């Protein structure tokens, strides 16, 4: 764990097991308790014309039959085409969206079939098929609310023992969509993501002397709480110049260049300071990305 001190413009090489020692009286650790769903499906085009891969992003209808999704091969799949995922689930493509998105309408119990035949959407740089163990391995130990297509990865560092050493914890729920991690595209903002903070957790957050956000999704939830309220849809794009209202410290992993995640971290700690710390992390062979090491910014 690389610890960055914003006011002093310095850093230290530490270990994540020391995280609780950086908490002080009045702190509240804010965790995103969203749970990854097995949202990758493999099917066939009508008449067995070819294999299709579908990555569900989020439901867009109250009955959870219509979903935004990414499909492969996207260029060959037109509006009206039907994809079959075994005997009990099929979907029709209703419309094409930006950046490869499609809207699908399912016949069958989507949530039940995802649990039965869905695959965990591991990050693309993990070059192996998902395994049954990934359904738990690619989750935080406090994951509860189903809905994400990627893990809130800063939370993967926590064990039950380290959680127990944190005096005050509040949970938020932000279902992570693919747009959080995709490279930035000129002229396009962030995809909208659903978030919710219960009254009990909102009270803890507002009463805290300092909120220590675990992960960029917790930061976006806190700052959406400040500007939009305790629940809703957020496309909040945090970049340098943003004025943070509720985030007092942040734990985060090391991110890819040209992503909204790295811009958020630069907004919180300063671009030059963050990039200098990244260079140090590279020199010291810190591990990057979802299963990598982390950075605590205080």
Buried (B, 14 or more C-beta within 10 A) or exposed (E): BBBBBBEEEEBEEBEBEEBBEBBEEEBBBBBBBBBBBBBBBBBBBEEEEEEBBBBBBBBBEEEEBBBBBBBBEBEEBEEEBBBBBBEEBBBBBBEBEEEBBBBBBBEBBBEEBBEEBBBBBBBEEEEEEBEEEBBEBBBBBBBEBBBBBBBBBBBBBBEEEBBEBBEBBBBBBBBBBBBBBBEBEEEEEBBBBBBBBBEEBBEBBEEBEBBBBBBBBBBBBBBBBBEEEBBEEBEBBBEEEBEBEBBBBBBBBBBEEEBBBBBBBBBBBBBEBBBBBBEBBEEEEBEBBBBBBBBBBB
